[in-house]
Amino acid sequence: MSSLVDRLWYGRNRPLGFLAPLSWLYRGLSEARRRSAWEARDVSLPVPVVVVGNITAGGTGKSPLTAWLVSELIGDGWCPVILSRGYGGKAADYPLEINARTSPLEAGDEPVMLALSTGCPVVVDPRRRRAAEYALDNNLGNLLVCDDGLQHYKLPRDVELSVFDGKRGIGNGALIPVGPLREPLSRLASVDFVIVNGTDYSDQVMGSFAGIEHPQIYSMVLEPGTLVHVRTGKPRPISDLKGLSVRAVAGIGNPSRFFDTLRALGAVVTEAAFPDHHRFRVADLNACPNDLIVMTAKDAVKCRGFAPDNAWSLTVEARLPDRFRDALLARVRQCSEQLTS
């Protein structure tokens, strides 16, 4: 599926160009929806709201960036709360505050993963504004970080970050369904920061990317952290992967990035790609007895109850330039001062 998407959306050509009228319709409907939601939104919330998202379809690394953000915000003295739609989950009631017993079937895989990896409160609700009100009414924190909420315009926001995959970029530059764009590139004029995942220019200033000009473009690199046993949580160094035969399992938006990471660590990889937010079954984790099964942390939270003994997850950590951290924290402080003045 990923290779088909790459051919249709992420090459230079537009093989789906005959669907251009649908792209024009999609643009008109999305802009009308944005105007309607923006005009109907309530006044700003009493705490800073940071929104992480993307204008392209598919995985770009939003969740690792969100985990990095809350870590930096905690270090700066904030008490952040993560808001999420909870894609792939279905709860009996919303808002849903994640705890140690919350299942990914209820909350979705990414919210559970973020709760486990960050230790921050995470509130799930398809209506992000309602999740924000729940967080504030229950005094869960003094700053809100919305994961994948760029197009959720009913949620007031003070800072917006748009994330791109460094290899895929803007694809063929067309809107859905001809290309991967959820919104036109002109949308970037209103975001505060553009983050490019997979380019290492930490010592340079990025002035543009894929033809995008923006005063605040920064690179992000996802670095492998450690191997974690899916059932027990026992850690294992990633150096153990060198020369091992690995069945790489990934149900994420861009699985090739995960497979490439494992190969760079020296593993001999057999790829097993599944759709994003795939609901795993025991049969999905079959492997030769001497092989290691390695999956993403997002997938591992869904497999803890039935994973075999040779199943491990690979943690990743985002690395971004100090310039971005300083600029982001300064912008958040400025927003906070404006809200309290």
Secondary structure per residue as TSV (DSSP state, phi and psi in degrees):
chain	resnum	aa	ss	phi	psi
A	1	M	-	360.0	-42.9
A	2	S	H	-61.9	-41.8
A	3	S	H	-65.5	-34.6
A	4	L	H	-65.8	-44.5
A	5	V	H	-60.6	-42.0
A	6	D	H	-59.7	-41.2
A	7	R	H	-69.4	-39.7
A	8	L	H	-80.0	-35.7
A	9	W	H	-113.9	-31.8
A	10	Y	S	-108.1	15.4
A	11	G	S	-96.1	-175.2
A	12	R	S	-77.9	-28.2
A	13	N	S	-88.0	172.8
A	14	R	-	-126.7	77.4
A	15	P	T	-61.6	-19.7
A	16	L	T	-99.3	23.3
A	17	G	G	-59.1	-26.8
A	18	F	G	-65.9	-12.5
A	19	L	G	-93.4	13.5
A	20	A	H	-53.0	-39.7
A	21	P	H	-57.6	-33.7
A	22	L	H	-69.9	-33.6
A	23	S	H	-64.7	-41.2
A	24	W	H	-64.0	-41.0
A	25	L	H	-64.5	-43.6
A	26	Y	H	-58.9	-43.4
A	27	R	H	-63.7	-44.4
A	28	G	H	-62.1	-43.1
A	29	L	H	-67.6	-41.5
A	30	S	H	-68.4	-37.6
A	31	E	H	-70.4	-36.8
A	32	A	H	-65.9	-40.2
A	33	R	H	-63.9	-40.7
A	34	R	H	-64.5	-44.8
A	35	R	H	-62.7	-43.1
A	36	S	H	-62.8	-46.3
A	37	A	H	-67.4	-38.3
A	38	W	H	-66.7	-39.8
A	39	E	H	-72.3	-29.6
A	40	A	H	-89.7	-7.7
A	41	R	-	-67.7	153.3
A	42	D	-	-77.8	176.5
A	43	V	S	-64.9	165.9
A	44	S	-	-56.8	150.1
A	45	L	-	-74.5	159.1
A	46	P	S	-77.6	0.8
A	47	V	S	-128.5	157.6
A	48	P	-	-62.2	141.4
A	49	V	E	-122.1	120.8
A	50	V	E	-109.1	126.3
A	51	V	E	-112.7	127.5
A	52	V	E	-108.6	130.6
A	53	G	E	-164.2	-165.4
A	54	N	-	-151.6	158.8
A	55	I	S	-103.6	5.7
A	56	T	B	-112.4	151.0
A	57	A	S	-77.1	150.1
A	58	G	S	99.0	177.0
A	59	G	-	-76.2	135.5
A	60	T	-	-130.1	-7.9
A	61	G	S	102.1	27.0
A	62	K	H	-64.9	-42.3
A	63	S	H	-66.8	-44.9
A	64	P	H	-60.4	-35.2
A	65	L	H	-65.9	-41.4
A	66	T	H	-60.6	-42.9
A	67	A	H	-62.4	-41.3
A	68	W	H	-63.4	-43.9
A	69	L	H	-58.4	-49.3
A	70	V	H	-66.6	-32.7
A	71	S	H	-63.3	-45.3
A	72	E	H	-67.0	-37.7
A	73	L	H	-67.3	-39.0
A	74	I	H	-61.8	-42.6
A	75	G	H	-62.9	-23.0
A	76	D	T	-93.4	5.6
A	77	G	T	98.6	2.7
A	78	W	-	-86.6	160.3
A	79	C	-	-118.2	85.3
A	80	P	E	-78.5	151.9
A	81	V	E	-122.3	133.8
A	82	I	E	-94.1	131.5
A	83	L	E	-108.4	139.9
A	84	S	E	-146.3	149.3
A	85	R	-	-69.7	-32.5
A	86	G	-	80.6	41.6
A	87	Y	T	-59.8	134.5
A	88	G	T	92.9	-8.6
A	89	G	-	-112.9	162.9
A	90	K	-	-145.7	107.3
A	91	A	-	-96.4	156.5
A	92	A	S	-69.9	-33.4
A	93	D	S	-141.1	147.5
A	94	Y	S	-126.1	152.5
A	95	P	S	-67.9	153.4
A	96	L	E	-117.7	115.6
A	97	E	E	-91.0	124.7
A	98	I	-	-74.9	136.7
A	99	N	-	-132.8	-173.4
A	100	A	T	-63.8	-19.9
A	101	R	T	-100.4	-2.0
A	102	T	-	-69.4	130.7
A	103	S	-	-90.3	145.1
A	104	P	H	-60.2	-22.3
A	105	L	H	-66.8	-27.1
A	106	E	H	-87.5	-47.4
A	107	A	H	-100.7	-16.7
A	108	G	-	93.8	157.1
A	109	D	H	-72.7	-44.4
A	110	E	H	-64.9	-43.7
A	111	P	H	-59.8	-41.6
A	112	V	H	-64.8	-43.3
A	113	M	H	-60.1	-43.7
A	114	L	H	-66.0	-38.3
A	115	A	H	-63.6	-42.7
A	116	L	H	-69.3	-39.3
A	117	S	H	-82.2	-26.5
A	118	T	H	-105.6	-25.9
A	119	G	-	75.2	4.7
A	120	C	-	-84.2	154.9
A	121	P	-	-61.5	138.7
A	122	V	E	-129.0	127.0
A	123	V	E	-118.3	127.6
A	124	V	E	-107.7	132.9
A	125	D	-	-169.7	129.0
A	126	P	S	-57.6	-27.0
A	127	R	S	-96.7	95.3
A	128	R	H	-61.9	-31.0
A	129	R	H	-64.1	-39.9
A	130	R	H	-65.8	-37.3
A	131	A	H	-63.3	-40.0
A	132	A	H	-63.1	-43.5
A	133	E	H	-64.6	-38.0
A	134	Y	H	-61.9	-45.5
A	135	A	H	-60.8	-40.7
A	136	L	H	-74.3	-41.1
A	137	D	H	-63.1	-29.5
A	138	N	T	-100.7	11.8
A	139	N	T	52.0	45.1
A	140	L	-	-78.5	-21.0
A	141	G	-	-179.1	-177.5
A	142	N	S	-122.0	17.3
A	143	L	E	-159.3	141.3
A	144	L	E	-114.6	134.1
A	145	V	E	-119.8	116.1
A	146	C	E	-98.7	117.3
A	147	D	E	-85.5	123.6
A	148	D	T	60.2	59.1
A	149	G	-	-130.2	19.9
A	150	L	T	-62.5	-35.0
A	151	Q	T	-95.2	5.6
A	152	H	-	-93.4	79.8
A	153	Y	T	-75.4	-12.2
A	154	K	T	-71.6	-15.1
A	155	L	S	-88.9	116.1
A	156	P	-	-60.2	147.7
A	157	R	-	-145.0	151.8
A	158	D	S	-109.4	-30.5
A	159	V	E	-135.2	133.0
A	160	E	E	-121.6	136.3
A	161	L	E	-123.0	129.4
A	162	S	E	-112.0	127.5
A	163	V	E	-109.0	137.6
A	164	F	E	-122.4	148.0
A	165	D	E	-78.2	127.2
A	166	G	T	-63.2	-32.4
A	167	K	T	-81.4	-40.4
A	168	R	T	-81.8	-32.2
A	169	G	T	59.0	-132.6
A	170	I	T	-98.9	10.0
A	171	G	T	61.8	-134.7
A	172	N	T	-85.5	4.8
A	173	G	S	77.9	9.1
A	174	A	-	-103.9	157.2
A	175	L	B	-78.3	157.0
A	176	I	T	-54.4	136.1
A	177	P	T	-94.6	-1.9
A	178	V	T	-71.2	-36.0
A	179	G	S	-138.5	-170.2
A	180	P	S	-92.0	0.7
A	181	L	B	-78.1	126.7
A	182	R	S	-78.4	-31.2
A	183	E	S	-139.8	156.4
A	184	P	-	-65.4	158.2
A	185	L	G	-60.4	-24.0
A	186	S	G	-61.4	-19.9
A	187	R	G	-60.6	-28.2
A	188	L	G	-67.0	-17.6
A	189	A	G	-64.1	-22.0
A	190	S	G	-100.9	-3.2
A	191	V	-	-89.1	154.9
A	192	D	S	-82.3	-38.2
A	193	F	E	-139.0	142.6
A	194	V	E	-113.1	125.7
A	195	I	E	-114.2	130.4
A	196	V	E	-111.7	112.7
A	197	N	E	-86.3	122.8
A	198	G	T	107.5	5.9
A	199	T	-	-118.9	131.6
A	200	D	-	-106.8	86.7
A	201	Y	-	-121.9	44.6
A	202	S	T	-63.1	-23.2
A	203	D	T	-103.3	10.2
A	204	Q	S	-127.1	162.6
A	205	V	-	-96.7	122.8
A	206	M	E	-88.3	115.5
A	207	G	E	-91.4	-23.8
A	208	S	E	-155.2	164.6
A	209	F	E	-154.5	125.6
A	210	A	T	50.0	38.1
A	211	G	T	83.1	0.3
A	212	I	E	-88.9	124.3
A	213	E	E	-102.6	127.4
A	214	H	E	-155.4	140.4
A	215	P	E	-70.8	-14.6
A	216	Q	E	-131.4	72.2
A	217	I	E	-106.5	129.4
A	218	Y	E	-133.3	152.1
A	219	S	E	-90.8	154.9
A	220	M	E	-138.4	137.7
A	221	V	E	-123.4	134.1
A	222	L	E	-96.2	116.8
A	223	E	E	-104.8	133.6
A	224	P	E	-64.0	137.7
A	225	G	E	-101.3	-74.7
A	226	T	E	-152.4	165.2
A	227	L	E	-91.4	138.6
A	228	V	E	-127.8	127.2
A	229	H	E	-64.5	128.0
A	230	V	T	-63.0	-40.3
A	231	R	T	-83.6	-39.2
A	232	T	T	-103.3	-19.3
A	233	G	-	80.5	5.5
A	234	K	-	-67.5	132.2
A	235	P	E	-83.6	159.4
A	236	R	E	-151.4	137.2
A	237	P	-	-66.7	145.3
A	238	I	G	-69.5	-17.1
A	239	S	G	-62.9	-20.9
A	240	D	G	-66.0	-17.2
A	241	L	G	-73.7	-19.9
A	242	K	T	-61.2	119.9
A	243	G	T	83.5	-5.5
A	244	L	-	-82.2	148.4
A	245	S	E	-84.4	123.3
A	246	V	E	-127.5	132.6
A	247	R	E	-94.1	108.8
A	248	A	E	-90.5	118.3
A	249	V	E	-109.0	126.4
A	250	A	E	-146.8	118.1
A	251	G	-	-112.6	64.2
A	252	I	S	-128.4	173.2
A	253	G	S	-67.1	-32.0
A	254	N	-	-135.9	78.7
A	255	P	H	-65.9	-24.3
A	256	S	H	-61.2	-31.1
A	257	R	H	-63.4	-40.7
A	258	F	H	-67.2	-43.8
A	259	F	H	-62.4	-41.7
A	260	D	H	-63.4	-36.5
A	261	T	H	-63.1	-44.1
A	262	L	H	-64.8	-40.5
A	263	R	H	-64.7	-38.3
A	264	A	H	-64.1	-24.8
A	265	L	T	-86.0	1.1
A	266	G	T	97.8	4.1
A	267	A	-	-76.7	149.7
A	268	V	E	-94.9	106.5
A	269	V	E	-100.2	131.9
A	270	T	E	-108.0	119.0
A	271	E	E	-80.2	138.5
A	272	A	E	-136.0	87.9
A	273	A	E	-92.7	136.7
A	274	F	-	-125.7	163.6
A	275	P	-	-60.7	153.6
A	276	D	T	-58.2	136.6
A	277	H	T	64.6	28.1
A	278	H	-	-59.3	140.0
A	279	R	-	-90.2	102.1
A	280	F	-	-72.6	151.0
A	281	R	-	-125.2	167.9
A	282	V	G	-56.8	-40.7
A	283	A	G	-64.5	-22.1
A	284	D	G	-72.3	-15.8
A	285	L	G	-108.9	23.9
A	286	N	-	-72.1	142.8
A	287	A	-	-159.2	161.3
A	288	C	-	-61.2	147.1
A	289	P	T	-55.0	-34.1
A	290	N	T	-90.1	-2.4
A	291	D	S	-87.4	153.6
A	292	L	E	-97.8	136.4
A	293	I	E	-95.2	124.3
A	294	V	E	-125.2	128.3
A	295	M	E	-129.9	171.4
A	296	T	E	-75.9	159.8
A	297	A	H	-64.1	-33.2
A	298	K	H	-63.3	-40.2
A	299	D	H	-74.7	-33.2
A	300	A	H	-62.8	-33.5
A	301	V	T	-64.8	-21.7
A	302	K	T	-89.4	-8.9
A	303	C	T	-115.3	4.9
A	304	R	T	-61.4	-31.0
A	305	G	T	-80.1	-15.6
A	306	F	T	-139.6	6.8
A	307	A	-	-64.2	140.8
A	308	P	-	-71.0	171.0
A	309	D	T	-69.0	-18.5
A	310	N	T	-97.4	19.2
A	311	A	E	-98.4	127.7
A	312	W	E	-131.4	155.0
A	313	S	E	-114.2	150.7
A	314	L	E	-106.4	116.9
A	315	T	E	-81.5	150.1
A	316	V	E	-130.9	151.4
A	317	E	E	-128.5	137.2
A	318	A	E	-80.4	140.4
A	319	R	E	-124.1	127.2
A	320	L	-	-132.4	159.8
A	321	P	-	-65.8	149.4
A	322	D	H	-59.8	-31.3
A	323	R	H	-60.7	-39.8
A	324	F	H	-67.8	-45.2
A	325	R	H	-56.0	-46.7
A	326	D	H	-64.5	-41.6
A	327	A	H	-66.7	-40.8
A	328	L	H	-64.9	-49.0
A	329	L	H	-63.1	-37.5
A	330	A	H	-63.9	-40.1
A	331	R	H	-66.5	-39.7
A	332	V	H	-64.9	-42.8
A	333	R	H	-62.8	-40.9
A	334	Q	H	-61.4	-43.3
A	335	C	H	-62.8	-41.7
A	336	S	H	-62.1	-42.3
A	337	E	H	-63.9	-38.6
A	338	Q	H	-67.9	-36.1
A	339	L	H	-69.9	-30.2
A	340	T	H	-96.4	-6.1
A	341	S	-	-82.8	360.0
